[in-house]
Amino acid sequence: MLAVAGSLAMALAGCGTARDVSRQDVVLQWVRETTTPVATVGPNDTETPLTDTAGLAAVDELVADATVVGLGESAHGLGDQFVVRQRLARYLVEEHGYRTIAFEEDYGSGVAIDRYITEGVGNPRELVGSMVAAWRSEQMLGFVEWMRDFNQGHPEDPVRFLGTDVTQLRQLSFDELTRYASAVAPGRVDELAAHLDAIALRGSPGEQIGWLFEHPDQEGLVEHARAVRDLVAELPQPRTEAETAERADMERHAAAVLGFYLNYTGRDPDFRDRVMADTLRGWQEQTRSPAIYWAANVHVAAASRVDYNFPPTEMGAQLVPAGHHLRETYGEHYVPIAAVFGSARVLQGWETGQPAVYDVPAPGEDTLDHILHRAGTEAFLLDLTTSAPPPVTDWLHEPARMRLIGAAYDEAQDADYSMRLDSLVDGFDAVVYLSRTGEAELLSDE
């Protein structure tokens, strides 16, 4: 750490005065001297990165005492960025004992994937094909299959998969709630069924959203979902450890059902992130397992507020991210890591039913991505908690703008896709950078 500061001081002295060197030059030199190169990843390389841990030991000190590590991404639909983060997740599992991988994915879907990786139940390709559209890739399938392989070698200490989100309903949640009530309180099954029938799936999870938006009595649907939550809370209390774990699972299913309806009918922009954080915190309290939280940078950030733009509909939007709630709970034991890139090919446009690949150019000069792009290294990890000279410290604590692409991309509006933090270090403890990332490979039917 002192060597870095000393080198920067010498650079400044060599130019006569600090004024002869722009602050951005000082920051750039600090980045170059502080970063740790990680194994290079070619476009859509899905083999060598998973076994190459070069550079990943740079996170050892950061994660040593962490309860939750957030792994963010700057866009859904990036193949190589996904693989690098998968390699980091694998490192945390194998070298640091992390045993929960919590995803920006719906709870019911997460239960189905968890059953596959722990028990071998289901077809992994079909399960990934049923996830929200952003995860339907060959890269995600490879990740799920790796978790299954790991668990077969660690049956007494398996990795678990947790869906934290509420963007879609899953039939599994309805089936599990009905099964549980039938077992512990058969006299209340008819009452439960009446509420579940009123809010049951009408077609696919995606079609359910359209049905909800067109429904004339959305508040009535919310009340049925709330009644399901309350009924589960009134069922007989568990007596054994196994019954307690099952009861917690049912409460999460009920919360997911209610969360879906509140997410689309409420007016609280922070609701979804609060639910994701609550779901992970409840799970972590139950399992006592260090967890990885995998989501977009905007959700992983620990900042108290994030401003973001998703053209053309969400411009100037604000969010209290899930990461902020996790930071409030775990303090410095929540470690958020962002992922950014220089240029890319990205798979986007799932909502149209015809996703396509788009070229994303180099980032604008007013972004963090641009400064890291100038470092000239193909792939690296930057620890933002590393000691730095005053010009760099000032930069780290000033507002930061980063590229952020959601579920759709318009090349003509590239400069508008962004998120803004009041302070870079309030949002993240580290950044993983790739100079170039290829697109995610759309999941095939094979």
Secondary structure, 3 states (H helix, E strand, C coil): CHHHHHHHHHHHHHCCCHHHCCHHHHHHHHHHHHCEECCCCCCCCCCHHHCCCCCHHHHHHHHCCCCEEEECCCECCEHHHHHHHHHHHHHHHHHHCCCEEEEEEEHHHHHHHHHHHHHCCCCHHHHHHCCCHHHCEHHHHHHHHHHHHHHHHCCCCCCEEEEEECCCCCHHHHHHHHHHHHHHCHHHHHHHHHHHHHCCCCCCHHHHHHHHHHCCCHHHHHHHHHHHHHHHHHCCCCCCHHHHHHHHHHHHHHHHHHHHHHHHHCCCCCHHHHHHHHHHHHHHHHHCCCEEEECCHHHHCCCCCEEEEECCCEEEEEECCHHHHHHHHHHHHEEEEEEEEEEEEEEECHHHCCCEEEEECCCCCCCHHHHHHHCCCCEEEEECCCCCCHHHHHHHCCCEEEECECCCCCHHHHHHCEEEECCHHHHCCEEEEEEEECECCECCCC
